[in-house]
Amino acid sequence: MKKALLIALAAGLLLSPGCKKEKQEAGETPLAKKYARYKVQSYQDKDLAKWAATLEKAEAVDLLKEEKYVSPKNKAYDLSYVKLADDKKVYVESRHLADRPIVFTDENTKVYVRPSISSKVYGTVPRGTIGFIVDEKAEWVQVFVGKVGAKWITAQWIKDGYSADETLVQEAKEYEAVAGGMDAPEIDEGTMKKIREKLAELGKGTSVIAELARKKLEALDGAPSGEGGEKMTEQPKEENPLQKEGEQPQ
C-alpha cells in the first residue's frame, strides 16, 4: 500500500510540469481576431514605454487578453495583449483595435447617428474607403472610418453598402497607398511610372477598387506628363495619441 502511494506521488510529480505547460498554453489561446484602425505603435510593457513593433492600418492580430490597467503615473486605460503574425506578443491600447476591416462599396454611403434610418444622417463615406466595424446591432454595424471631409466618423452606424471581403480590403489598402504616393507637390517620372503600373495592376479585376483604379488611370492618361490629374480620395493621416516624437525608429 505504501509502495503504491509512493508510485502515485512520483507519477503526479512527473506529470505536473506538463499539465502546467498545457494550462499556460491554453491561457494564450486567441480570444478573437482584431485589426489596427490605423498605423499605431505596440509595446513590450504594460506602461507603453518600450516600443515593440509598428502595426500597419488593417493589420490583423490575435487577441490573447484584455484588461483595465493603471500605470505608475496613475493613467488608466484598456489594454490588449496581442500576438502578431510573427508570434511576437505585444501590448497595445484596446481603443486602437477594431473587430473587422471593411470597404465601402456604394457611392457615398450614408452613416447614421443611431442604428435607425429615422435617425440623423451624420455624413457620407465615398466608395472604396476603408473602415472598421467596432460594434454590431441586428442588421446594423457601428463603424470607425477616421476623418472624411470635415467630419470624424468614429462610432456611427451603417446598414449596408460595404464588404468585409479580405481580398477587397487588401486591394483597398494598395489603392490607398497609391493615393499617398500622389501627395507630393511634384512627382518624378520614375515614381509616376510605378503609380501607373500599380493602378494598371489593380484595374485588371472586376471589384470596386479595380473600377476606381481604371478611372484614375484614365484621368492620369489625360493629364500632362508628371502631373497627377484629379486628386485621389484618400484617408487622412490620423494623429496617434500614443506616438511620441523620437520614441522609436520610423
C-alpha positions as CSV (number, residue, x, y, z in Angstrom):
1,M,0.0,0.0,0.0
2,K,2.8,2.4,1.0
3,K,4.7,1.4,-2.2
4,A,1.7,2.1,-4.4
5,L,1.2,5.5,-2.8
6,L,4.8,6.5,-3.4
7,I,4.5,5.4,-7.1
8,A,1.3,7.5,-7.5
9,L,3.0,10.6,-5.9
10,A,6.1,10.2,-8.2
11,A,3.8,9.9,-11.3
12,G,2.0,13.1,-10.2
13,L,5.3,15.0,-9.9
14,L,6.3,13.8,-13.3
15,L,3.0,14.9,-14.9
16,S,2.6,18.2,-13.2
17,P,5.1,20.3,-15.3
18,G,3.4,19.1,-18.5
19,C,-0.1,19.9,-17.1
20,K,1.1,23.3,-16.1
21,K,2.5,24.0,-19.5
22,E,-0.7,22.9,-21.2
23,K,-2.6,25.2,-18.8
24,Q,-0.4,28.1,-19.7
25,E,-0.7,27.5,-23.4
26,A,-4.5,27.2,-23.1
27,G,-4.4,30.7,-21.4
28,E,-2.8,32.0,-24.6
29,T,-5.4,30.7,-26.9
30,P,-6.6,33.6,-29.1
31,L,-9.9,35.1,-27.9
32,A,-10.6,36.9,-31.2
33,K,-9.0,38.4,-34.3
34,K,-8.5,42.2,-34.1
35,Y,-7.3,44.8,-36.6
36,A,-5.4,48.0,-36.2
37,R,-7.6,51.0,-37.0
38,Y,-4.6,53.0,-38.4
39,K,-0.8,52.9,-38.2
40,V,-0.1,52.5,-34.5
41,Q,2.8,51.5,-32.1
42,S,2.8,48.4,-29.9
43,Y,4.9,48.0,-26.8
44,Q,6.8,45.4,-24.8
45,D,5.4,46.5,-21.5
46,K,2.1,47.5,-19.9
47,D,3.3,51.0,-19.3
48,L,3.7,51.5,-23.0
49,A,7.2,52.8,-22.6
50,K,9.3,50.4,-24.6
51,W,8.5,50.2,-28.3
52,A,8.0,46.7,-29.8
53,A,6.6,47.0,-33.3
54,T,4.6,49.2,-35.6
55,L,1.2,47.9,-36.7
56,E,0.0,48.9,-40.1
57,K,-3.5,50.0,-40.9
58,A,-5.9,47.0,-41.0
59,E,-3.1,44.6,-39.8
60,A,-4.5,41.5,-38.1
61,V,-3.5,40.4,-34.6
62,D,-4.7,37.7,-32.3
63,L,-6.2,39.0,-29.1
64,L,-4.9,37.0,-26.1
65,K,-6.1,39.1,-23.2
66,E,-7.8,42.3,-22.3
67,E,-7.5,44.2,-19.0
68,K,-8.0,47.6,-17.4
69,Y,-4.6,48.9,-16.4
70,V,-3.5,51.8,-14.2
71,S,0.1,52.9,-14.8
72,P,2.5,54.1,-12.1
73,K,1.6,57.6,-13.3
74,N,-2.0,56.9,-12.4
75,K,-3.1,56.8,-16.0
76,A,-5.9,54.3,-16.6
77,Y,-6.6,52.6,-19.9
78,D,-8.0,49.4,-21.5
79,L,-5.0,47.3,-22.6
80,S,-4.9,44.5,-25.1
81,Y,-2.2,41.8,-25.1
82,V,-1.9,40.5,-28.7
83,K,0.1,38.1,-30.8
84,L,1.5,39.3,-34.2
85,A,1.8,37.3,-37.3
86,D,5.5,36.5,-36.4
87,D,4.3,35.2,-33.0
88,K,5.7,38.2,-31.1
89,K,3.4,39.1,-28.2
90,V,2.9,42.9,-27.5
91,Y,0.7,45.4,-25.7
92,V,-1.5,48.0,-27.4
93,E,-4.3,50.2,-26.2
94,S,-7.6,48.5,-27.0
95,R,-9.1,51.7,-28.5
96,H,-6.7,51.4,-31.4
97,L,-8.1,48.0,-32.4
98,A,-11.3,47.1,-34.2
99,D,-13.3,43.9,-34.9
100,R,-13.1,43.8,-38.7
101,P,-12.0,45.9,-41.6
102,I,-14.5,46.7,-44.4
103,V,-14.5,48.6,-47.7
104,F,-17.4,50.9,-48.6
105,T,-18.8,49.7,-51.9
106,D,-21.7,52.1,-52.6
107,E,-21.2,55.7,-53.8
108,N,-21.4,58.0,-50.8
109,T,-22.8,55.6,-48.2
110,K,-24.9,57.3,-45.5
111,V,-23.8,56.9,-41.9
112,Y,-26.3,57.5,-39.2
113,V,-26.1,58.8,-35.6
114,R,-28.0,55.7,-34.3
115,P,-28.9,52.3,-35.9
116,S,-32.1,53.5,-37.5
117,I,-32.8,55.1,-40.8
118,S,-35.1,57.6,-39.0
119,S,-32.1,58.9,-37.0
120,K,-30.0,61.8,-38.2
121,V,-27.6,61.2,-41.2
122,Y,-24.2,62.2,-39.8
123,G,-22.4,62.1,-43.1
124,T,-21.4,60.1,-46.1
125,V,-18.4,57.9,-47.0
126,P,-17.0,57.7,-50.5
127,R,-16.8,54.4,-52.4
128,G,-13.5,52.5,-51.9
129,T,-12.9,53.9,-48.4
130,I,-11.5,51.6,-45.8
131,G,-13.5,51.4,-42.5
132,F,-13.7,49.2,-39.4
133,I,-16.5,47.5,-37.6
134,V,-16.4,48.3,-33.9
135,D,-19.9,47.0,-32.8
136,E,-23.0,45.3,-34.2
137,K,-26.7,45.6,-33.5
138,A,-29.1,43.4,-35.5
139,E,-28.6,44.3,-39.2
140,W,-26.5,47.4,-38.4
141,V,-22.8,47.8,-37.8
142,Q,-21.1,50.7,-35.9
143,V,-18.0,51.9,-37.8
144,F,-14.8,53.8,-37.4
145,V,-13.5,55.4,-40.6
146,G,-11.5,58.4,-39.5
147,K,-11.7,61.9,-41.0
148,V,-13.9,62.1,-44.1
149,G,-14.1,65.7,-45.4
150,A,-14.6,67.9,-42.4
151,K,-16.1,65.2,-40.1
152,W,-14.6,62.5,-38.0
153,I,-16.5,59.2,-38.3
154,T,-15.6,57.3,-35.2
155,A,-18.8,55.5,-33.9
156,Q,-21.6,55.9,-36.4
157,W,-23.9,53.3,-38.0
158,I,-24.5,51.8,-41.4
159,K,-26.8,49.1,-42.6
160,D,-25.4,48.2,-46.0
161,G,-23.1,49.5,-48.7
162,Y,-19.9,47.7,-47.5
163,S,-18.0,44.5,-47.9
164,A,-15.7,42.6,-45.5
165,D,-14.1,40.5,-48.2
166,E,-10.4,40.1,-47.3
167,T,-9.2,40.4,-50.9
168,L,-11.1,43.6,-51.4
169,V,-9.7,45.1,-48.2
170,Q,-6.2,44.3,-49.4
171,E,-6.9,45.9,-52.8
172,A,-8.2,49.0,-51.0
173,K,-5.1,49.2,-48.9
174,E,-2.9,49.1,-52.0
175,Y,-5.1,51.7,-53.7
176,E,-4.8,54.0,-50.7
177,A,-1.0,53.6,-50.8
178,V,-1.0,54.8,-54.4
179,A,-3.0,57.8,-53.2
180,G,-0.3,58.5,-50.6
181,G,2.3,58.4,-53.3
182,M,0.5,61.1,-55.3
183,D,0.5,63.6,-52.3
184,A,3.9,65.1,-53.3
185,P,3.7,68.6,-55.0
186,E,6.0,67.2,-57.7
187,I,6.2,63.6,-58.9
188,D,9.2,62.4,-60.8
189,E,8.9,60.2,-63.9
190,G,10.1,57.1,-62.1
191,T,7.5,57.4,-59.3
192,M,4.7,58.2,-61.8
193,K,5.6,55.1,-63.8
194,K,5.3,53.0,-60.7
195,I,1.9,54.6,-59.8
196,R,0.6,53.9,-63.3
197,E,1.9,50.3,-63.2
198,K,0.2,49.7,-59.8
199,L,-3.1,51.2,-61.0
200,A,-3.0,49.1,-64.1
201,E,-2.4,46.0,-61.9
202,L,-5.3,46.9,-59.6
203,G,-7.5,47.7,-62.6
204,K,-7.4,44.2,-64.1
205,G,-10.1,42.8,-61.8
206,T,-13.8,43.4,-61.5
207,S,-14.1,44.8,-58.0
208,V,-15.0,48.2,-56.8
209,I,-11.3,49.1,-56.3
210,A,-10.5,47.8,-59.9
211,E,-13.1,50.2,-61.3
212,L,-11.7,53.1,-59.3
213,A,-8.1,52.2,-60.4
214,R,-9.1,52.2,-64.1
215,K,-10.9,55.6,-63.7
216,K,-7.9,57.1,-62.0
217,L,-5.5,55.7,-64.7
218,E,-7.7,57.2,-67.4
219,A,-7.6,60.5,-65.6
220,L,-3.8,60.3,-65.4
221,D,-3.5,59.4,-69.1
222,G,-5.4,62.6,-69.9
223,A,-3.1,64.7,-67.7
224,P,0.2,66.3,-68.8
225,S,3.3,64.2,-68.1
226,G,4.5,64.4,-64.5
227,E,1.1,65.7,-63.2
228,G,-1.3,63.7,-61.2
229,G,-4.5,65.0,-62.7
230,E,-7.6,64.7,-60.5
231,K,-6.6,64.1,-56.8
232,M,-7.5,60.7,-55.4
233,T,-9.8,60.2,-52.5
234,E,-7.6,59.0,-49.6
235,Q,-7.6,58.5,-45.9
236,P,-6.0,61.3,-43.9
237,K,-3.1,60.6,-41.6
238,E,-4.8,60.3,-38.2
239,E,-3.0,61.5,-35.2
240,N,-1.9,58.7,-32.9
241,P,-2.1,59.8,-29.2
242,L,0.5,57.1,-28.3
243,Q,3.1,58.4,-30.7
244,K,5.8,60.3,-29.0
245,E,8.4,62.0,-31.2
246,G,11.7,60.2,-31.1
247,E,10.3,57.2,-29.2
248,Q,11.1,54.6,-31.8
249,P,12.5,54.2,-35.3
250,Q,10.4,55.4,-38.2
